[in-house]
Amino acid sequence: MADRELTITIYEDSSCENLYPIICLRPAFNILCGLASLILRVRNRFPQAQVNLLVRSQLQDATRDSFPDCLVNERVARTGLFVNGRVVRLPEAVVRGLDSKAYMSGDTMIAFRTRKEVTLEVSRDGVREERLSGISKELPKEGVDAFVLEHPWDVVRHNRDVLEADFSEFGAGRVLGVIDPLAVLMGDGTQFMLGAGSTVDPFCVIDVREGPVVIGNDVQVRAHSTVQGPCYLGDGSVIDGALIRPGTSVGPVSRLSGEVEESVFQGWSNKHHLGFMGHAWVGEWVNLGAGTNNSDLKNNYGRVRVGSPRGPLDTGLQKLGCFIGDHTKTGIGSLLNTGAVIGPFCSLLGGKVSPKYLPPFTWQGPEGFEKYRLDEAVATARAVMRRRYVEMGAGYEKAVADLYRRSGETLTGVG
């Protein structure tokens, strides 16, 4: 089937809720892992295809604003390729397949193709699980190996492998920007990509001996920075005297200094001071105050448990840092607990170890924790976004207000 004849529907299922807090204000298919998100990978592999999106109802308007060329939550019968939004990369069997079939990774249907018209309805939880289960029973099945996001820590855990797989797909060895003669490139130069308008200053080290380094367009890698692959630095970002260790992905228009290891910055966030962030996920529009550090290893070297709205969860991992939701701010000298989960729109005072879990819109003051007012949270977010020449859309503001209402209903309890 030619790309121009293919319709691709990317859908969210009810298991997306297990990805809190990284999915509070974005669909699962727009989570950065490796060099891109799932929707960008789909568009890269099928550039002429019509892409339809089925998202949780509270994200419908924001998703329409973000992807104006896609049909969002249109209740029409469709044929073609349907992809679970929690898949990180499409297996080749799915990309090249033509027959009607359900592709399974373990018990999870990661995609299916059908020539029969299918109608999928969405709710606050995504596409109904019983509908997907019915489809998987009707179609022949094929088992495939796939990265599927089951928990938020999977983004961090898979990121290094995904970076290397993405590099093979997106191309290698293209240098369009300027590397100063006094910068050092260690390793095979074909493992390095530098986008147009980007600069690498004197006394920087780009180390590709352990994996590729991909630097997007209009990125500044300022003097005395070290970037170790595999690593991705997104468009418009500034790396200011930082040590960026392997396994790190940085989304667009972020500013980083200090030390970062095996972490994912979704984009538009600041860590522009000294401090350590390791094995962590940082959302959009986050500001980490000077001297903010996180722990990614327990003193007894035991398995890390993370906070959640439903109580502590055992990750089975020995090294794991923290998860910081969109628009959250930390004060100077903040110390983030091993496995800490900080919801969106939180504010932390510095100088003490954080709780393991903070629900959205939690403001820490000198007298303790209180609920952040919605109007104040939105006003601050607008001011922060305008500093990067971004205006908050009506759809995004609606999603923020919905999150605020839900945070008062179910996402409660500082711990």
NUSE-791121 format. One record per residue (C-alpha): residue number from 1; y, z, x. Coordinates in nm, 3 decimals. Layout:
BEGIN
num->NUM, v->Y, w->Z, u->X
...
***
This chain:
BEGIN
num->1, v->0.000, w->0.000, u->0.000
num->2, v->0.332, w->-0.106, u->0.154
num->3, v->0.598, w->0.161, u->0.199
num->4, v->0.833, w->-0.009, u->-0.047
num->5, v->0.566, w->0.012, u->-0.318
num->6, v->0.473, w->0.373, u->-0.246
num->7, v->0.597, w->0.669, u->-0.442
num->8, v->0.569, w->1.008, u->-0.269
num->9, v->0.608, w->1.331, u->-0.460
num->10, v->0.652, w->1.651, u->-0.258
num->11, v->0.591, w->1.959, u->-0.467
num->12, v->0.613, w->2.336, u->-0.433
num->13, v->0.318, w->2.542, u->-0.554
num->14, v->0.307, w->2.906, u->-0.658
num->15, v->0.203, w->3.021, u->-0.309
num->16, v->0.558, w->2.952, u->-0.187
num->17, v->0.648, w->3.307, u->-0.293
num->18, v->0.436, w->3.433, u->-0.001
num->19, v->0.689, w->3.274, u->0.240
num->20, v->0.963, w->3.527, u->0.161
num->21, v->1.233, w->3.549, u->0.300
num->22, v->1.244, w->3.203, u->0.452
num->23, v->1.221, w->3.025, u->0.114
num->24, v->1.479, w->3.227, u->-0.080
num->25, v->1.744, w->2.954, u->-0.064
num->26, v->1.546, w->2.643, u->0.043
num->27, v->1.236, w->2.454, u->-0.067
num->28, v->0.926, w->2.499, u->0.147
num->29, v->0.940, w->2.134, u->0.256
num->30, v->1.284, w->2.190, u->0.414
num->31, v->1.175, w->2.463, u->0.657
num->32, v->1.228, w->2.372, u->1.022
num->33, v->0.912, w->2.381, u->1.233
num->34, v->0.885, w->2.186, u->1.556
num->35, v->1.140, w->1.905, u->1.559
num->36, v->1.185, w->1.864, u->1.185
num->37, v->1.096, w->1.969, u->0.833
num->38, v->0.820, w->1.814, u->0.622
num->39, v->1.058, w->1.599, u->0.419
num->40, v->1.205, w->1.448, u->0.736
num->41, v->0.857, w->1.375, u->0.868
num->42, v->0.763, w->1.205, u->0.541
num->43, v->1.072, w->0.989, u->0.557
num->44, v->0.999, w->0.906, u->0.921
num->45, v->0.645, w->0.790, u->0.839
num->46, v->0.735, w->0.617, u->0.510
num->47, v->1.096, w->0.499, u->0.554
num->48, v->1.092, w->0.266, u->0.250
num->49, v->0.913, w->0.493, u->0.005
num->50, v->1.069, w->0.647, u->-0.304
num->51, v->1.057, w->1.026, u->-0.256
num->52, v->1.045, w->1.260, u->-0.556
num->53, v->1.079, w->1.637, u->-0.528
num->54, v->0.938, w->1.913, u->-0.748
num->55, v->1.090, w->2.251, u->-0.664
num->56, v->1.115, w->2.598, u->-0.812
num->57, v->1.357, w->2.578, u->-1.103
num->58, v->1.614, w->2.814, u->-0.944
num->59, v->1.655, w->2.569, u->-0.652
num->60, v->1.678, w->2.256, u->-0.866
num->61, v->2.056, w->2.200, u->-0.854
num->62, v->2.090, w->2.295, u->-0.487
num->63, v->1.808, w->2.054, u->-0.397
num->64, v->1.975, w->1.773, u->-0.588
num->65, v->2.292, w->1.834, u->-0.389
num->66, v->2.101, w->1.834, u->-0.059
num->67, v->1.887, w->1.526, u->-0.134
num->68, v->2.096, w->1.302, u->-0.363
num->69, v->1.872, w->1.000, u->-0.301
num->70, v->1.564, w->1.178, u->-0.438
num->71, v->1.458, w->1.244, u->-0.796
num->72, v->1.438, w->1.622, u->-0.839
num->73, v->1.228, w->1.786, u->-1.113
num->74, v->1.222, w->1.471, u->-1.326
num->75, v->0.944, w->1.515, u->-1.583
num->76, v->0.791, w->1.168, u->-1.567
num->77, v->0.438, w->1.041, u->-1.511
num->78, v->0.379, w->0.925, u->-1.154
num->79, v->0.113, w->0.769, u->-0.937
num->80, v->0.098, w->0.748, u->-0.558
num->81, v->0.088, w->1.019, u->-0.291
num->82, v->0.151, w->1.383, u->-0.379
num->83, v->0.212, w->1.629, u->-0.092
num->84, v->0.209, w->2.008, u->-0.097
num->85, v->0.549, w->2.126, u->0.034
num->86, v->0.385, w->2.398, u->0.246
num->87, v->0.227, w->2.139, u->0.477
num->88, v->0.403, w->2.120, u->0.811
num->89, v->0.267, w->1.785, u->0.933
num->90, v->0.077, w->1.517, u->0.742
num->91, v->-0.270, w->1.453, u->0.888
num->92, v->-0.339, w->1.089, u->0.977
num->93, v->-0.607, w->1.071, u->0.708
num->94, v->-0.337, w->1.134, u->0.448
num->95, v->-0.090, w->0.891, u->0.605
num->96, v->-0.339, w->0.606, u->0.629
num->97, v->-0.546, w->0.675, u->0.319
num->98, v->-0.544, w->0.437, u->0.022
num->99, v->-0.813, w->0.569, u->-0.210
num->100, v->-0.766, w->0.821, u->-0.489
num->101, v->-0.863, w->1.147, u->-0.323
num->102, v->-0.779, w->1.516, u->-0.286
num->103, v->-0.721, w->1.625, u->0.074
num->104, v->-0.830, w->1.983, u->0.135
num->105, v->-0.754, w->2.224, u->0.419
num->106, v->-1.002, w->2.500, u->0.346
num->107, v->-0.943, w->2.595, u->-0.019
num->108, v->-0.588, w->2.457, u->-0.025
num->109, v->-0.514, w->2.109, u->-0.160
num->110, v->-0.254, w->1.981, u->0.084
num->111, v->-0.215, w->1.636, u->-0.073
num->112, v->-0.372, w->1.394, u->-0.317
num->113, v->-0.352, w->1.025, u->-0.397
num->114, v->-0.411, w->0.882, u->-0.741
num->115, v->-0.363, w->0.556, u->-0.928
num->116, v->-0.378, w->0.749, u->-1.254
num->117, v->-0.044, w->0.862, u->-1.391
num->118, v->0.009, w->1.235, u->-1.339
num->119, v->0.278, w->1.460, u->-1.487
num->120, v->0.355, w->1.785, u->-1.306
num->121, v->0.585, w->2.046, u->-1.459
num->122, v->0.765, w->2.314, u->-1.259
num->123, v->0.871, w->2.669, u->-1.337
num->124, v->1.031, w->2.950, u->-1.138
num->125, v->0.710, w->2.964, u->-0.933
num->126, v->0.673, w->2.591, u->-0.867
num->127, v->0.404, w->2.360, u->-1.004
num->128, v->0.153, w->2.554, u->-1.210
num->129, v->-0.159, w->2.641, u->-1.012
num->130, v->-0.398, w->2.565, u->-1.299
num->131, v->-0.262, w->2.209, u->-1.320
num->132, v->-0.318, w->2.151, u->-0.948
num->133, v->-0.662, w->2.307, u->-0.970
num->134, v->-0.753, w->2.068, u->-1.250
num->135, v->-0.642, w->1.767, u->-1.046
num->136, v->-0.841, w->1.879, u->-0.740
num->137, v->-1.155, w->1.904, u->-0.953
num->138, v->-1.112, w->1.551, u->-1.090
num->139, v->-1.075, w->1.373, u->-0.753
num->140, v->-1.318, w->1.315, u->-0.465
num->141, v->-1.240, w->1.554, u->-0.180
num->142, v->-1.189, w->1.506, u->0.192
num->143, v->-1.150, w->1.793, u->0.437
num->144, v->-0.867, w->1.764, u->0.691
num->145, v->-0.714, w->1.978, u->0.964
num->146, v->-0.355, w->2.066, u->0.878
num->147, v->-0.086, w->2.319, u->0.954
num->148, v->-0.020, w->2.489, u->0.619
num->149, v->0.235, w->2.767, u->0.575
num->150, v->0.059, w->3.061, u->0.413
num->151, v->0.290, w->3.337, u->0.542
num->152, v->0.638, w->3.340, u->0.700
num->153, v->0.498, w->3.419, u->1.044
num->154, v->0.305, w->3.089, u->1.041
num->155, v->0.632, w->2.907, u->1.117
num->156, v->0.665, w->3.101, u->1.442
num->157, v->0.292, w->3.095, u->1.520
num->158, v->0.257, w->2.717, u->1.481
num->159, v->0.593, w->2.615, u->1.625
num->160, v->0.485, w->2.553, u->1.984
num->161, v->0.193, w->2.328, u->1.885
num->162, v->0.406, w->2.143, u->1.630
num->163, v->0.678, w->2.077, u->1.889
num->164, v->0.428, w->1.900, u->2.113
num->165, v->0.272, w->1.703, u->1.826
num->166, v->0.616, w->1.597, u->1.699
num->167, v->0.719, w->1.475, u->2.044
num->168, v->0.433, w->1.226, u->2.047
num->169, v->0.535, w->1.097, u->1.704
num->170, v->0.913, w->1.077, u->1.746
num->171, v->0.913, w->0.913, u->2.091
num->172, v->0.963, w->1.015, u->2.452
num->173, v->1.189, w->0.978, u->2.752
num->174, v->1.512, w->0.859, u->2.581
num->175, v->1.825, w->0.986, u->2.757
num->176, v->2.149, w->0.879, u->2.588
num->177, v->2.374, w->1.171, u->2.684
num->178, v->2.508, w->1.283, u->3.022
num->179, v->2.329, w->1.508, u->3.272
num->180, v->2.548, w->1.640, u->3.549
num->181, v->2.416, w->1.556, u->3.899
num->182, v->2.411, w->1.930, u->3.977
num->183, v->2.173, w->2.002, u->3.686
num->184, v->1.801, w->2.022, u->3.765
num->185, v->1.519, w->1.855, u->3.569
num->186, v->1.184, w->2.009, u->3.659
num->187, v->0.872, w->1.807, u->3.576
num->188, v->0.800, w->1.465, u->3.429
num->189, v->1.121, w->1.303, u->3.307
num->190, v->0.940, w->1.122, u->3.026
num->191, v->0.901, w->1.463, u->2.860
num->192, v->1.277, w->1.493, u->2.816
num->193, v->1.499, w->1.352, u->2.541
num->194, v->1.879, w->1.381, u->2.529
num->195, v->2.075, w->1.252, u->2.232
num->196, v->2.400, w->1.059, u->2.221
num->197, v->2.712, w->1.259, u->2.295
num->198, v->2.516, w->1.550, u->2.446
num->199, v->2.593, w->1.702, u->2.786
num->200, v->2.402, w->1.912, u->3.035
num->201, v->2.644, w->2.094, u->3.267
num->202, v->2.615, w->2.174, u->3.639
num->203, v->2.374, w->2.449, u->3.742
num->204, v->2.155, w->2.409, u->3.432
num->205, v->1.776, w->2.389, u->3.452
num->206, v->1.570, w->2.175, u->3.215
num->207, v->1.203, w->2.264, u->3.269
num->208, v->0.945, w->2.033, u->3.106
num->209, v->0.645, w->2.144, u->3.310
num->210, v->0.489, w->2.329, u->3.014
num->211, v->0.604, w->2.094, u->2.741
num->212, v->0.875, w->1.852, u->2.626
num->213, v->1.241, w->1.935, u->2.576
num->214, v->1.421, w->1.750, u->2.298
num->215, v->1.799, w->1.783, u->2.274
num->216, v->1.969, w->1.623, u->1.974
num->217, v->2.307, w->1.454, u->1.944
num->218, v->2.637, w->1.618, u->2.042
num->219, v->2.472, w->1.924, u->2.197
num->220, v->2.640, w->2.119, u->2.476
num->221, v->2.411, w->2.285, u->2.730
num->222, v->2.667, w->2.480, u->2.924
num->223, v->2.657, w->2.590, u->3.289
num->224, v->2.387, w->2.834, u->3.403
num->225, v->2.161, w->2.773, u->3.102
num->226, v->1.784, w->2.736, u->3.140
num->227, v->1.583, w->2.548, u->2.877
num->228, v->1.203, w->2.559, u->2.904
num->229, v->0.978, w->2.329, u->2.702
num->230, v->0.835, w->2.284, u->2.457
num->231, v->1.173, w->2.327, u->2.293
num->232, v->1.407, w->2.159, u->2.045
num->233, v->1.785, w->2.195, u->2.030
num->234, v->1.937, w->2.048, u->1.712
num->235, v->2.245, w->1.831, u->1.668
num->236, v->2.581, w->1.988, u->1.737
num->237, v->2.446, w->2.308, u->1.890
num->238, v->2.590, w->2.495, u->2.189
num->239, v->2.369, w->2.666, u->2.447
num->240, v->2.603, w->2.892, u->2.642
num->241, v->2.452, w->3.039, u->2.959
num->242, v->2.130, w->3.110, u->2.771
num->243, v->1.765, w->3.141, u->2.868
num->244, v->1.569, w->2.942, u->2.609
num->245, v->1.199, w->3.003, u->2.662
num->246, v->0.905, w->2.784, u->2.548
num->247, v->0.817, w->2.749, u->2.182
num->248, v->1.175, w->2.762, u->2.048
num->249, v->1.332, w->2.537, u->1.786
num->250, v->1.704, w->2.552, u->1.710
num->251, v->1.843, w->2.380, u->1.402
num->252, v->2.182, w->2.206, u->1.384
num->253, v->2.521, w->2.354, u->1.474
num->254, v->2.389, w->2.680, u->1.617
num->255, v->2.538, w->2.874, u->1.908
num->256, v->2.305, w->3.063, u->2.140
num->257, v->2.338, w->3.283, u->2.443
num->258, v->2.118, w->3.556, u->2.591
num->259, v->1.740, w->3.519, u->2.583
num->260, v->1.539, w->3.346, u->2.309
num->261, v->1.160, w->3.311, u->2.317
num->262, v->0.921, w->3.134, u->2.076
num->263, v->1.167, w->3.159, u->1.789
num->264, v->1.296, w->2.932, u->1.514
num->265, v->1.665, w->2.922, u->1.420
num->266, v->1.687, w->2.727, u->1.094
num->267, v->2.043, w->2.616, u->1.175
num->268, v->2.415, w->2.691, u->1.143
num->269, v->2.372, w->3.036, u->1.299
num->270, v->2.522, w->3.230, u->1.588
num->271, v->2.366, w->3.436, u->1.862
num->272, v->2.658, w->3.385, u->2.094
num->273, v->2.615, w->3.703, u->2.300
num->274, v->2.363, w->3.866, u->2.529
num->275, v->2.052, w->4.011, u->2.370
num->276, v->1.687, w->3.920, u->2.313
num->277, v->1.533, w->3.741, u->2.017
num->278, v->1.158, w->3.679, u->2.047
num->279, v->0.885, w->3.547, u->1.816
num->280, v->1.142, w->3.553, u->1.536
num->281, v->1.272, w->3.342, u->1.250
num->282, v->1.649, w->3.331, u->1.188
num->283, v->1.789, w->3.165, u->0.877
num->284, v->2.112, w->2.970, u->0.823
num->285, v->2.464, w->3.113, u->0.848
num->286, v->2.340, w->3.424, u->1.031
num->287, v->2.561, w->3.602, u->1.285
num->288, v->2.397, w->3.833, u->1.539
num->289, v->2.646, w->4.077, u->1.690
num->290, v->2.672, w->4.135, u->2.064
num->291, v->2.372, w->4.317, u->2.205
num->292, v->2.146, w->4.253, u->1.905
num->293, v->1.785, w->4.281, u->2.023
num->294, v->1.450, w->4.262, u->1.850
num->295, v->1.111, w->4.403, u->1.945
num->296, v->0.816, w->4.162, u->1.934
num->297, v->0.545, w->4.393, u->2.074
num->298, v->0.441, w->4.739, u->1.964
num->299, v->0.416, w->5.013, u->2.226
num->300, v->0.045, w->5.054, u->2.152
num->301, v->-0.012, w->4.675, u->2.167
num->302, v->-0.152, w->4.692, u->1.815
num->303, v->-0.131, w->4.434, u->1.537
num->304, v->0.214, w->4.388, u->1.387
num->305, v->0.275, w->4.477, u->1.023
num->306, v->0.575, w->4.320, u->0.854
num->307, v->0.786, w->4.450, u->0.569
num->308, v->0.783, w->4.275, u->0.232
num->309, v->0.891, w->4.333, u->-0.130
num->310, v->0.530, w->4.433, u->-0.200
num->311, v->0.491, w->4.671, u->0.094
num->312, v->0.372, w->4.633, u->0.457
num->313, v->0.152, w->4.332, u->0.541
num->314, v->-0.086, w->4.312, u->0.836
num->315, v->-0.021, w->3.985, u->1.021
num->316, v->-0.317, w->4.012, u->1.257
num->317, v->-0.079, w->3.919, u->1.540
num->318, v->-0.004, w->4.120, u->1.852
num->319, v->0.332, w->3.955, u->1.917
num->320, v->0.576, w->3.904, u->1.634
num->321, v->0.946, w->3.975, u->1.608
num->322, v->1.159, w->3.971, u->1.295
num->323, v->1.266, w->3.755, u->1.002
num->324, v->1.637, w->3.739, u->0.922
num->325, v->1.744, w->3.583, u->0.591
num->326, v->2.033, w->3.344, u->0.539
num->327, v->2.391, w->3.476, u->0.561
num->328, v->2.284, w->3.809, u->0.713
num->329, v->2.502, w->3.977, u->0.977
num->330, v->2.414, w->4.237, u->1.241
num->331, v->2.662, w->4.470, u->1.409
num->332, v->2.694, w->4.515, u->1.783
num->333, v->2.401, w->4.686, u->1.948
num->334, v->2.166, w->4.630, u->1.653
num->335, v->1.799, w->4.705, u->1.724
num->336, v->1.555, w->4.517, u->1.504
num->337, v->1.214, w->4.672, u->1.448
num->338, v->0.887, w->4.497, u->1.533
num->339, v->0.800, w->4.294, u->1.223
num->340, v->1.131, w->4.371, u->1.049
num->341, v->1.211, w->4.158, u->0.743
num->342, v->1.582, w->4.145, u->0.661
num->343, v->1.661, w->3.964, u->0.337
num->344, v->1.949, w->3.719, u->0.281
num->345, v->2.308, w->3.844, u->0.258
num->346, v->2.241, w->4.175, u->0.435
num->347, v->2.472, w->4.357, u->0.674
num->348, v->2.342, w->4.596, u->0.941
num->349, v->2.532, w->4.851, u->1.144
num->350, v->2.451, w->4.856, u->1.512
num->351, v->2.335, w->5.139, u->1.733
num->352, v->2.007, w->5.231, u->1.562
num->353, v->1.666, w->5.084, u->1.486
num->354, v->1.656, w->4.883, u->1.164
num->355, v->1.425, w->4.958, u->0.871
num->356, v->1.109, w->4.748, u->0.850
num->357, v->1.235, w->4.592, u->0.526
num->358, v->1.575, w->4.534, u->0.368
num->359, v->1.599, w->4.361, u->0.028
num->360, v->1.861, w->4.088, u->-0.023
num->361, v->2.226, w->4.189, u->-0.057
num->362, v->2.180, w->4.525, u->0.117
num->363, v->2.493, w->4.654, u->0.291
num->364, v->2.457, w->4.931, u->0.547
num->365, v->2.762, w->5.153, u->0.565
num->366, v->2.833, w->5.486, u->0.738
num->367, v->2.697, w->5.673, u->0.434
num->368, v->2.377, w->5.468, u->0.406
num->369, v->2.265, w->5.158, u->0.214
num->370, v->2.432, w->5.010, u->-0.091
num->371, v->2.418, w->4.687, u->-0.292
num->372, v->2.649, w->4.408, u->-0.171
num->373, v->2.864, w->4.278, u->-0.458
num->374, v->2.792, w->3.917, u->-0.547
num->375, v->3.157, w->3.807, u->-0.555
num->376, v->3.218, w->3.958, u->-0.210
num->377, v->2.901, w->3.803, u->-0.068
num->378, v->2.994, w->3.456, u->-0.197
num->379, v->3.355, w->3.486, u->-0.073
num->380, v->3.236, w->3.577, u->0.279
num->381, v->2.977, w->3.297, u->0.278
num->382, v->3.244, w->3.045, u->0.178
num->383, v->3.468, w->3.161, u->0.464
num->384, v->3.184, w->3.140, u->0.717
num->385, v->3.077, w->2.794, u->0.602
num->386, v->3.432, w->2.657, u->0.610
num->387, v->3.453, w->2.751, u->0.978
num->388, v->3.192, w->2.476, u->1.026
num->389, v->3.369, w->2.243, u->0.777
num->390, v->3.102, w->2.292, u->0.511
num->391, v->3.188, w->2.363, u->0.147
num->392, v->2.947, w->2.564, u->-0.066
num->393, v->2.825, w->2.343, u->-0.349
num->394, v->2.792, w->2.455, u->-0.710
num->395, v->2.413, w->2.419, u->-0.693
num->396, v->2.388, w->2.639, u->-0.387
num->397, v->2.613, w->2.904, u->-0.541
num->398, v->2.394, w->2.901, u->-0.852
num->399, v->2.086, w->2.961, u->-0.634
num->400, v->2.265, w->3.252, u->-0.461
num->401, v->2.354, w->3.406, u->-0.798
num->402, v->1.995, w->3.369, u->-0.916
num->403, v->1.870, w->3.541, u->-0.600
num->404, v->2.117, w->3.823, u->-0.662
num->405, v->1.987, w->3.876, u->-1.013
num->406, v->1.625, w->3.875, u->-0.897
num->407, v->1.701, w->4.114, u->-0.611
num->408, v->1.803, w->4.370, u->-0.867
num->409, v->1.484, w->4.317, u->-1.064
num->410, v->1.192, w->4.298, u->-0.823
num->411, v->1.305, w->4.286, u->-0.459
num->412, v->1.392, w->4.652, u->-0.428
num->413, v->1.326, w->4.933, u->-0.185
num->414, v->1.458, w->4.984, u->0.167
num->415, v->1.169, w->5.071, u->0.400
***
